[in-house]
Amino acid sequence: MQKEYLPYPFPARFTTPLAVTHVTIIPMDTDRLLVDQTLLIEGGRIVAMGPSSSFELPSGSTVIEGTGKYLMPGLADMHVHSSSPGDAVLFLVHGVTMVRNMAGTPFQLAFQHHVQQHNLPGPFMVTTGPLLEGAPPVLPTWKVVARSDEAEPIVHACVQRGYQQVKVYNLIQPEVLRALGRAAAALGVRVAGHCPDAMTFEEAIAAGMSCFEHLTGIWRGHLTAGLRQRPDQSNLALEVLQMTINHLDLDAIRRLAHQMAAEQVWNCPTLVALQWMHEAQQVGMAHPSIQPLLKYMPQMALRFWEWLDPSGYRGPSYPQWIDTLHARNLLFSRIVSVLHQEGAPLLIGTDTAVRFVIPGCSVHQELANFVAAGLHPFEALRCATSEAARFLAQEDEWGTVTEGKQANLLLLNKNPLVDIRAVSEVEAVLVNGFFLSRTDLDALLAHQERVASLQPPQSLPSMALGVAQGEGTIVAQGAWIEQTRGQETGRLIYRHRQFADGRWLIEEQYAFEKGDMFSIGGGQRWTRTLYLARDLTIRRATFLQEAFLGSEHTAITWLPSGMYRIRHIELDGHETTRTVSTPPLLPSGQLCATLIPLLLQMNGDTTEWQVLSIDPSEERILKMVAPAVSVASGERGERQQQVQIERPEGTMQQVYHLAADGHFLRMEEDGREFLLEEPPPTVDEQKGESVAL
């Protein structure tokens, strides 16, 4: 792990036997208490437990006094999107020792490795593979599965890569889901996710789904009077919400629940996410259950929540829509009650970190939601402990307080079987061989508060290109500032050198911090070095991406046989080498941000290019188009040049603002822009001449 990116004060893993004495154990196998017990832990496992009166401690044991306290299994959040340095802290501080991540990347595989190697206390993590969606995908990290013959290779690749489940989304077509279900069943992995829009729960179960998230689509096929959601209506359309509230057939839901109980098909309702993620920004920020916790959330995440505020983009219709959504959410609580009454298995999950769903404490809120839906505290806690372990087929490893199982435990001040709110009064956490006392937990929270208060540029890692070495004339160098919706999110420094034979060396370093839940959180630093031909096509390039869990490396080499060799070492150490047969290509803006302004200066009559782009799991050859006519603007002869990059998920539009001499001023792209930072003129080390930036 990179210490520059993960400065959290975790204590050392304990190496001697640790005993919790005179404690009341809540074993979570049945609704019972074991009073005045002593429990012994070695190597992160429970090696013995029994009445304190007859328990003999090994010499050298560290003793934790448990008189008046309660010891229970650690909690599991079974629906998270975790990729920020502070997530682990907030999970552990609130007693969450296991999470199920629901849109996997190499980041989550690397996180699993670091926990298994005891570089981090936890939480333990299970992760699905990349989110699978019908065309078009929302993000490049999602995978398109548009045809049934694509399903088996994708599931095999997902499992071989190390992911533990398959996650499907709204636009997957029925025949594709059936193919995914067959492939997953053959490999013994679950298909979980959203019930696809074109299917009912019953149809999705028959196709192979065994866990549904958010109750998404549960109304389809279960409305009275033959009502149906039209294909062109979104799940959150006002008409669909009203139709669900007024015409849901709860008897049909009960029959579905009975089937799910018989077939052991699971639901992870995430009621807390449904309650909060669509609230107006000012409402969520001021709510007494949320406001005291906001200081632990990164500033970039809070910005992202503000940008997603539906009260802004829904306009005057928002008040009616949000009132209707609240009523729909109350109905969903009744559905959870019906599912429980019929014995359909349930999981506690929160969908953190969607808007106002804060890691860790949102599990406590969801437990309270389950109790409000009619579950007894023990029944709700089972959904976050022993039932979660059973769902993952790990019931022999954790989920109850039992000899031989992992010692992932919470020490509480009060009994949560009497009042579910007691689960939030965490006195200590034992996980993965670490003991986190209340003092340790408070120190972690204080540190998280300090880290979360920072924002770019203070939250960014350091940057430096170093002194230019070797041949070549520096023809341009400088710095850009990245802004997203008017607020700084990153910085880029660059240097362009040209050799006597016309070849180019382009060096860039880009430091940034993102706030959305599908990106790695915290400050990151990308370093790019590209050797280009006279026509700016790639001959050799190296890329280093550094974040808090480590680094990724990519090397691109043009081979005389007429192809690129691309070697990639991902964040978890996984190596791949692939080739792309193609004529020489320009680098995309993703590989070289400062190339396009240089290209526009040199373009002549050329307005269309082929560029190489490297996405998380594949290389793509994209078409980039710049209209021949640019638009003049400003009093100093500035001009605008539009650039279009045609990607599978849609055409990306960029607008470059160039000075009269063709030099870069700024670039705009869908709420994001790079601005030229104006430094003083620099001196060319080769000739001692001032050069323009």
Helices and strands as residue ranges (DSSP letters): E 18-25, E 34-42, E 45-51, G 52-54, E 62-65, E 70-73, E 75-80, H 85-93, E 96-101, H 106-116, E 124-127, E 132-133, E 143-144, G 148-150, H 151-161, E 165-168, H 174-187, E 190-193, H 201-207, E 209-213, G 224-226, H 238-247, H 250-263, E 266-268, H 271-276, H 281-286, G 291-296, H 299-307, H 310-313, G 315-317, H 318-341, H 361-372, H 377-382, H 386-391, E 409-412, G 420-424, E 426-431, E 434-436, H 438-452, E 473-484, E 487-498, E 504-513, E 523-532, E 538-547, E 550-559, E 563-569, E 575-581, E 586-587, H 595-602, E 608-615, E 618-625, E 631-632, E 639-647, E 650-658, E 664-669, E 672-677, E 682-683, E 690-691
